[in-house]
Amino acid sequence: TMQAELVAAVEAANGEQAKAAADVDAILVRYQPEFDAFAAKLEAFVQGEADKETDPARKAEMLAALPELGNAIRTIPAQIRAGFVSEQPAAAPAAQ
């Protein structure tokens, strides 16, 4: 799973933040097409449901939500990346 890959990448980096970040990014880049495809399918589903909606206000609400819905899914890798960066411990000072 993506989560297992991410954990393994961070552990394999042995505290090297730059390596961990690069490895995490490579994993997320690989999974991005799956997020994009899911977002497109979800948007198509909501669009289809909106097309069947008879209440104009409800239809407008559904259509207005489409851009945010797709964007929320497509940006999950960026959110994971940001969480990874914020959770990394500060580098220890170099020994003198």
VEXFI-834835 format. One record per residue (C-alpha): residue number from 1; chain; x, y, z. Coordinates in pm, whole numbers, plus 50000, padded with zeros to 5 digits. Each point is the difference from the previous one (the first is absolute). Example, Ala and Ser with C-alpha at 12.3 -4.5 7.8 and 13.67 -1.06 7.14 Angstrom:
<rs>
pos;unit;east;north;up
1;A;51230;49550;50780 $
2;A;50137;50344;49934 $
</rs>
This chain:
<rs>
pos;unit;east;north;up
1;A;50000;50000;50000 $
2;A;50102;50360;49963 $
3;A;50015;50042;50377 $
4;A;50231;49701;50040 $
5;A;50225;50134;49723 $
6;A;50015;50343;50165 $
7;A;50085;49856;50341 $
8;A;50266;49774;49848 $
9;A;50153;50291;49809 $
10;A;50024;50217;50311 $
11;A;50146;49715;50206 $
12;A;50251;49909;49726 $
13;A;50125;50360;49988 $
14;A;50140;49956;50353 $
15;A;49933;50359;50098 $
16;A;50133;50153;49679 $
17;A;49724;50255;49942 $
18;A;50093;50082;49641 $
19;A;50003;49632;49900 $
20;A;49674;49933;50183 $
21;A;49834;50300;49835 $
22;A;50121;49897;49654 $
23;A;49885;49641;50051 $
24;A;49661;50109;50134 $
25;A;49960;50234;49705 $
26;A;50084;49720;49754 $
27;A;49734;49779;50157 $
28;A;49738;50274;49993 $
29;A;50077;50081;49636 $
30;A;49942;49634;49914 $
31;A;49660;50001;50171 $
32;A;49884;50339;49864 $
33;A;49838;49848;49688 $
34;A;49782;49782;50222 $
35;A;49883;50303;50196 $
36;A;49933;50186;49675 $
37;A;49805;49707;49854 $
38;A;49791;49961;50315 $
39;A;49927;50374;50006 $
40;A;49887;49988;49637 $
41;A;49772;49701;50068 $
42;A;49853;50170;50304 $
43;A;49942;50321;49806 $
44;A;49833;49805;49719 $
45;A;49776;49825;50251 $
46;A;49896;50325;50168 $
47;A;49948;50160;49658 $
48;A;49777;49709;49902 $
49;A;49801;50032;50321 $
50;A;49969;50375;49948 $
51;A;49873;49941;49646 $
52;A;49720;49786;50145 $
53;A;49916;50247;50277 $
54;A;49660;50166;49956 $
55;A;50040;50260;50275 $
56;A;50185;50295;49839 $
57;A;50145;50119;50332 $
58;A;50132;49655;50086 $
59;A;50141;49959;49647 $
60;A;50179;50335;50027 $
61;A;50141;49899;50336 $
62;A;50133;49673;49861 $
63;A;50158;50169;49699 $
64;A;50155;50269;50217 $
65;A;50165;49732;50214 $
66;A;50162;49820;49705 $
67;A;50322;50204;49978 $
68;A;50065;49978;50374 $
69;A;49921;49631;50005 $
70;A;50248;49911;49727 $
71;A;50263;50233;50139 $
72;A;49970;49849;50348 $
73;A;50082;49656;49858 $
74;A;50274;50115;49763 $
75;A;50186;50187;50274 $
76;A;50017;49710;50246 $
77;A;50362;49922;49900 $
78;A;50095;50364;50065 $
79;A;49830;49980;50339 $
80;A;50193;49682;50082 $
81;A;50323;50167;49888 $
82;A;49929;50305;50215 $
83;A;49920;49779;50299 $
84;A;50323;49810;49949 $
85;A;50203;50321;49990 $
86;A;49833;50141;50311 $
87;A;50052;49678;50197 $
88;A;50371;49965;49929 $
89;A;50215;50068;50305 $
90;A;50248;50280;49979 $
91;A;50345;49887;49898 $
92;A;50239;49946;50287 $
93;A;50288;50246;50012 $
94;A;50322;49869;49851 $
95;A;50258;49871;50245 $
96;A;50295;50231;50044 $
</rs>
